[in-house]
């Protein structure tokens, strides 16, 4: 009588663990669908600030809005045109920092699309100024602007309402925290803007840099907690070594961070100290001057 394999088995065979799939590549000039309505193209500007590069998003199929055309690079703009073509009706920027909005004017020339943003700044000139609650209303989708100052005073996130996907610009990124650089950057306001996003019932966050974030609530909570913990750490170090300059605090507070990032971290420490000063817990004013705990 034939025996099944089960009856011949004499001991448990080890089960091989499945290796986690490698992260999706973030290649410049390549359009990748993130959802039925949203595609992403990475700009060719990787560096210490931008990580793998700035993400440009195209929302819609028959009518398209381009969010953050990024850099003035012909091949990148060609990739956007190849993906959206003459269906591009709107161009929107999250904010006017050079890695997000410098390609906007040339793309508008190519497409005749309406150029939208919070206002003119850093050489960016919108054809229409928009603010919190503005709706881009297409036959396929509604894209709602949400004013989220903190990283920049003119920062907007955009919510794809049908998919509950937030295009977050530099408000939230995938693999690193966001630089807050006073005076335009404001830590207290940034934290308020993060709290604002918690009310949106998000399914995902499409960041300005990095891959799609599919645990939005957990990520926002982590951002807030990380900032509050960093604030306590800065205050604790200041109490121990102060009065001190920010340049003296950063090597202690950011001892576990590569030294090449310390000049960037100085601005964020400055933003934290300005918030602590408003809260009556620290005394000081400038990036280069001395600070003390109150």
Backbone torsions as a table, in degrees:
resi	resn	phi	psi	omega
1	UNK	NA	135.3	179.6
2	UNK	-70.7	141.0	178.3
3	UNK	-106.5	145.0	175.4
4	UNK	-75.6	161.2	176.9
5	UNK	-59.6	-30.8	-177.3
6	UNK	-64.4	-38.5	-177.7
7	UNK	-74.2	-22.5	179.5
8	UNK	-85.0	-14.1	-176.2
9	UNK	-73.3	123.8	-175.9
10	UNK	-103.3	-19.0	178.9
11	UNK	-151.2	161.0	179.5
12	UNK	-64.7	129.9	175.5
13	UNK	-89.6	136.3	180.0
14	UNK	-62.1	140.2	178.9
15	UNK	-95.4	123.3	179.6
16	UNK	-73.2	131.3	176.9
17	UNK	-74.7	137.2	178.2
18	UNK	-74.2	126.2	176.7
19	UNK	-70.1	142.3	177.5
20	UNK	-62.9	138.0	179.4
21	UNK	-64.0	147.3	178.9
22	UNK	-64.8	150.4	178.8
23	UNK	-62.9	149.4	179.9
24	UNK	-60.2	141.0	178.2
25	UNK	-69.9	146.4	175.9
26	UNK	-112.0	82.4	-175.4
27	UNK	-97.0	137.4	177.6
28	UNK	-67.1	151.9	173.1
29	UNK	74.5	-1.7	-175.2
30	UNK	-103.5	123.0	177.1
31	UNK	-80.1	128.6	179.7
32	UNK	-128.5	129.1	178.7
33	UNK	-77.0	127.1	176.6
34	UNK	-99.9	-19.3	-178.5
35	UNK	-164.6	176.1	177.1
36	UNK	-58.4	-24.3	-173.0
37	UNK	-111.9	-13.7	-169.8
38	UNK	-125.5	132.5	173.8
39	UNK	-123.2	153.0	-178.0
40	UNK	-125.0	138.4	171.2
41	UNK	-128.0	126.8	-179.1
42	UNK	-87.6	131.8	178.6
43	UNK	-77.8	155.1	-176.9
44	UNK	-86.6	56.8	-178.2
45	UNK	-132.7	49.2	179.4
46	UNK	-69.6	136.7	174.3
47	UNK	-166.5	-171.7	-176.5
48	UNK	-60.7	-34.7	-177.7
49	UNK	-83.5	-39.8	-170.6
50	UNK	-96.2	-5.7	-176.6
51	UNK	65.3	-127.8	-178.7
52	UNK	-72.7	-8.2	-176.9
53	UNK	129.5	168.2	-179.7
54	UNK	-83.6	136.0	178.1
55	UNK	-87.0	128.2	169.0
56	UNK	-102.6	134.6	-179.4
57	UNK	-116.4	140.9	172.7
58	UNK	-116.6	121.9	-178.6
59	UNK	-111.7	128.1	178.2
60	UNK	106.9	162.5	179.8
61	UNK	-115.7	-60.0	-179.4
62	UNK	-82.5	-32.7	172.0
63	UNK	-125.4	129.6	-169.3
64	UNK	-122.9	135.9	167.2
65	UNK	-111.5	131.9	175.5
66	UNK	-98.6	124.4	178.7
67	UNK	-107.9	122.5	-179.4
68	UNK	61.0	79.4	175.9
69	UNK	-64.4	-10.3	173.9
70	UNK	70.6	-119.8	-167.7
71	UNK	-98.2	158.7	176.3
72	UNK	-82.5	80.5	-178.6
73	UNK	-129.9	119.7	-172.4
74	UNK	-58.8	-40.6	-178.3
75	UNK	-67.9	-37.2	177.2
76	UNK	-66.0	-43.5	178.6
77	UNK	-65.6	-34.3	175.4
78	UNK	-62.6	-40.0	179.4
79	UNK	-64.3	-39.9	176.8
80	UNK	-63.2	-45.6	179.0
81	UNK	-63.1	-38.6	178.9
82	UNK	-64.2	-28.8	-178.8
83	UNK	-87.6	-38.2	-174.9
84	UNK	-108.8	-32.4	176.7
85	UNK	54.1	-139.6	-177.0
86	UNK	-79.2	5.6	176.4
87	UNK	-89.2	-4.1	179.9
88	UNK	-75.3	113.4	-177.9
89	UNK	-106.3	-26.2	-177.6
90	UNK	-135.4	149.3	170.9
91	UNK	-128.5	122.7	-177.2
92	UNK	-124.9	142.7	175.3
93	UNK	-114.5	146.5	175.9
94	UNK	-75.6	-37.0	177.1
95	UNK	-166.3	177.0	-167.2
96	UNK	-103.8	15.6	174.2
97	UNK	-63.0	150.6	-165.9
98	UNK	-61.3	-26.3	-177.6
99	UNK	-83.4	-0.3	-179.1
100	UNK	-116.8	-31.9	-169.9
101	UNK	-121.3	-1.9	-173.6
102	UNK	-72.0	-19.7	176.8
103	UNK	-86.3	-3.3	-171.4
104	UNK	-67.4	-45.7	-175.6
105	UNK	-62.9	-44.3	-179.1
106	UNK	-67.6	-37.1	177.4
107	UNK	-66.2	-37.0	177.4
108	UNK	-64.6	-37.6	176.6
109	UNK	-63.0	-40.4	-178.5
110	UNK	-69.1	-34.7	-169.4
111	UNK	-107.2	-21.9	-171.7
112	UNK	72.3	13.7	-177.2
113	UNK	-74.3	155.3	176.9
114	UNK	-73.4	133.0	-175.9
115	UNK	-101.6	118.6	-172.0
116	UNK	-117.1	140.2	175.7
117	UNK	-170.5	172.5	-176.6
118	UNK	-64.4	-32.2	179.5
119	UNK	168.6	172.3	180.0
120	UNK	-72.8	133.3	178.2
121	UNK	-173.5	150.2	175.5
122	UNK	55.9	32.8	-179.8
123	UNK	85.5	-6.6	178.3
124	UNK	-86.8	132.2	-179.9
125	UNK	-130.9	102.4	-179.7
126	UNK	-73.3	151.2	172.0
127	UNK	-79.1	-19.9	172.1
128	UNK	-143.8	130.1	175.7
129	UNK	-82.8	135.1	178.7
130	UNK	-128.9	162.3	-179.8
131	UNK	-143.7	-162.2	-176.9
132	UNK	-59.2	128.2	177.5
133	UNK	92.2	-6.6	178.8
134	UNK	-62.6	137.7	-178.5
135	UNK	-113.6	126.4	165.2
136	UNK	-93.0	111.4	-170.0
137	UNK	-107.7	109.1	178.2
138	UNK	-107.2	168.9	174.7
139	UNK	-67.9	-18.4	-175.7
140	UNK	-107.9	-24.7	-171.7
141	UNK	-155.2	163.0	169.1
142	UNK	-121.6	125.5	178.8
143	UNK	-113.1	117.7	-174.8
144	UNK	-106.7	127.9	176.6
145	UNK	-79.5	137.6	178.7
146	UNK	-128.4	117.4	-179.8
147	UNK	-72.0	119.4	-176.6
148	UNK	-131.1	70.0	178.7
149	UNK	-67.7	163.6	-179.9
150	UNK	142.2	-64.4	171.2
151	UNK	-68.5	-42.1	174.4
152	UNK	-145.1	145.2	-176.5
153	UNK	-66.6	-24.1	-178.2
154	UNK	-101.6	22.6	-173.9
155	UNK	-78.2	133.9	174.0
156	UNK	-123.1	137.5	163.2
157	UNK	-98.7	161.0	179.1
158	UNK	-128.4	126.5	-179.0
159	UNK	-102.2	120.3	170.7
160	UNK	-80.1	101.3	-167.0
161	UNK	-64.2	-37.9	-177.8
162	UNK	-65.8	-30.8	-176.5
163	UNK	-108.2	-2.7	-177.9
164	UNK	51.6	37.5	176.8
165	UNK	-101.7	128.9	179.7
166	UNK	-101.3	122.8	171.3
167	UNK	-87.8	106.0	-162.3
168	UNK	-96.9	-2.3	-179.3
169	UNK	54.0	-132.2	179.0
170	UNK	-98.5	15.7	178.0
171	UNK	-75.5	-37.6	176.8
172	UNK	-140.8	132.3	175.3
173	UNK	-119.5	167.6	-171.2
174	UNK	-80.5	-44.0	-169.0
175	UNK	-115.8	2.1	-179.0
176	UNK	-153.8	156.1	175.3
177	UNK	-75.4	170.1	-172.9
178	UNK	-96.5	139.7	176.7
179	UNK	-76.5	130.7	174.5
180	UNK	-112.1	112.2	-172.7
181	UNK	-117.9	103.5	176.0
182	UNK	-63.5	156.0	8.8
183	UNK	-87.5	-18.8	-177.8
184	UNK	-71.5	-33.8	174.2
185	UNK	-82.4	141.4	-175.6
186	UNK	-141.7	117.3	-174.6
187	UNK	-66.2	-43.0	-179.5
188	UNK	-61.5	-43.6	179.6
189	UNK	-67.3	-37.5	178.5
190	UNK	-59.8	-45.6	178.8
191	UNK	-63.4	-38.8	176.2
192	UNK	-61.6	-40.2	179.8
193	UNK	-67.7	-36.3	175.5
194	UNK	-63.0	-42.8	177.3
195	UNK	-60.3	-37.4	179.7
196	UNK	-59.8	-38.0	-177.2
197	UNK	-70.3	-23.8	-177.5
198	UNK	-64.4	-18.0	-176.5
199	UNK	-89.2	1.9	-168.9
200	UNK	-92.0	-5.8	-178.9
201	UNK	54.8	55.3	-176.0
202	UNK	-77.1	148.4	170.9
203	UNK	-100.5	-28.0	-179.6
204	UNK	-160.0	162.7	175.4
205	UNK	-126.8	125.7	174.6
206	UNK	-100.4	102.3	-170.6
207	UNK	-80.9	166.0	176.7
208	UNK	-68.8	-23.4	179.8
209	UNK	-142.7	126.9	177.7
210	UNK	104.3	-171.6	-172.7
211	UNK	-88.3	167.9	179.2
212	UNK	-59.9	134.9	179.0
213	UNK	-101.0	118.5	-174.0
214	UNK	-106.7	7.6	172.7
215	UNK	-124.7	65.9	-170.7
216	UNK	-61.1	-43.3	-178.6
217	UNK	-62.4	-46.2	179.0
218	UNK	-62.9	-39.4	-179.3
219	UNK	-66.0	-45.0	179.4
220	UNK	-62.9	-43.5	178.1
221	UNK	-59.9	-41.6	179.6
222	UNK	-64.2	-42.1	178.5
223	UNK	-57.8	-46.5	-179.3
224	UNK	-64.6	-48.1	-178.7
225	UNK	-62.0	-41.6	179.6
226	UNK	-61.4	-42.8	-179.9
227	UNK	-65.6	-41.4	-180.0
228	UNK	-67.0	-39.2	176.9
229	UNK	-66.1	-39.6	178.0
230	UNK	-64.1	-39.1	178.1
231	UNK	-61.1	-45.1	178.7
232	UNK	-64.2	-37.9	178.9
233	UNK	-64.0	-45.2	179.2
234	UNK	-61.4	-44.4	-179.8
235	UNK	-64.7	-40.4	179.2
236	UNK	-62.8	-45.2	179.2
237	UNK	-65.3	-39.8	-179.6
238	UNK	-63.4	-38.1	177.9
239	UNK	-65.3	-32.3	-178.1
240	UNK	-78.4	-41.7	-170.1
241	UNK	-113.4	-10.3	-174.5
242	UNK	-71.3	164.7	-2.6
243	UNK	-62.9	143.3	-176.4
244	UNK	-152.1	156.3	174.2
245	UNK	-86.4	157.2	179.5
246	UNK	-59.5	-37.4	178.9
247	UNK	-61.5	-24.0	176.7
248	UNK	-85.8	-27.2	-178.9
249	UNK	-78.2	-38.5	-171.9
250	UNK	-58.1	-45.7	179.9
251	UNK	-61.5	-24.5	178.0
252	UNK	-83.1	-49.1	-176.6
253	UNK	-68.2	-36.9	-177.3
254	UNK	-109.4	37.6	-178.3
255	UNK	-61.9	-26.1	-178.3
256	UNK	-93.9	9.3	-178.7
257	UNK	-112.4	143.2	-179.4
258	UNK	-54.1	137.4	-175.3
259	UNK	-59.7	-28.3	-180.0
260	UNK	-64.2	-18.6	179.1
261	UNK	-92.2	-6.1	-176.7
262	UNK	-62.5	-39.6	177.4
263	UNK	-60.0	-33.6	176.6
264	UNK	-70.7	-42.4	-177.9
265	UNK	-62.6	-27.6	179.7
266	UNK	-57.2	-38.6	-179.0
267	UNK	-67.1	-41.0	179.7
268	UNK	-68.4	-38.6	175.1
269	UNK	-62.0	-41.0	176.6
270	UNK	-58.2	-44.3	179.7
271	UNK	-62.5	-41.9	177.1
272	UNK	-62.5	-43.1	-178.8
273	UNK	-65.3	-38.1	177.1
274	UNK	-63.5	-38.2	175.9
275	UNK	-65.9	-43.2	178.0
276	UNK	-62.4	-35.3	177.1
277	UNK	-65.2	-41.2	177.2
278	UNK	-63.7	-32.5	-179.9
279	UNK	-82.9	0.1	179.3
280	UNK	77.8	18.4	-176.0
281	UNK	-105.9	-9.1	-179.2
282	UNK	-146.8	159.2	178.7
283	UNK	-129.3	131.0	-179.5
284	UNK	156.6	179.5	-177.8
285	UNK	-146.3	-46.1	-167.2
286	UNK	-105.1	167.0	177.4
287	UNK	-65.7	-36.6	-174.7
288	UNK	-94.8	-16.3	-174.9
289	UNK	-82.0	178.0	-179.4
290	UNK	-88.2	149.8	178.9
291	UNK	-126.0	151.3	175.6
292	UNK	-141.8	155.6	175.8
293	UNK	-78.1	143.3	-179.7
294	UNK	-88.3	NA	NA
